[in-house]
């Protein structure tokens, strides 16, 4: 039989688990929406990243790639009714070197990427936040700085 203190500790533990997961899952992906079509935002975002010294190295058009499977996938294709999905893969070599010096395992964030999705002429930018995901890394502070600079570039472009 459990003592009242054991029940208290067990209850506290059980209640804290969902809160911990909710907090981390809400904050892992930065999300910003603007009431403008993706075509209007894309070049501004590209330039804003490069102005912040994050150089775009690859630009996959995910929506176009998926569209090739629309007939094969039938009703399972694009159930979210997205009109565009694009991505930018980008890097800053100086930061990559600093990350590799502090924690080579965090080079999984090099290159970085963001995804733009469009629906109803509104664009959402999604960015996986490296500073949040690198909680136990010696490079956490540096990755948080990188994250802050990328988010500032996104915000500048989305004005």
Steps between C-alpha positions, in 0.01 A plus 500: 500500500630843409543772756337842447843643411556230236157575351583870497834443324342259251216746429739792458716293263201390291370856474838644406564263208230640267599856588863433411408346166248774420755772569770345286270403214354851481840665483702268276370648175491876451191595299410832344208572269436793269194577289694504175561234236824303511617650169494845660699391807752256354755738344483736799572211736786375282657848501442549871678173582793590277517852646537327839788289355298180466558391144232301321660194341195303386137590426278193474150552367337231711150577375603441138674176595192374684268603216664239278341235722149648509352242264674209672397612850144595403289611798804483726673782308509850657215460745611827666428686173838672499562703185880511540775340706852634459814468706828687536811317608761744628825521691759734643844336477644707786221383733536142374868507596419639847230235555740224393759631747250495789301184422554313170176307554308825456616520139170325438374859483731581212356590271193655656168511320162662512176410330239732353145379450214684333126455535227752416762759389658493849856392559639326807873472563613206716848481652629222727664682791851360558541669838193320632598163357859519631410520868794293630760608247811706576401696185154591634585868555647533151207316341259729686687802359474354148130431555442859614670638189304275265169591669588870472563451126163324466321777688666770287389328179144442620424868578 
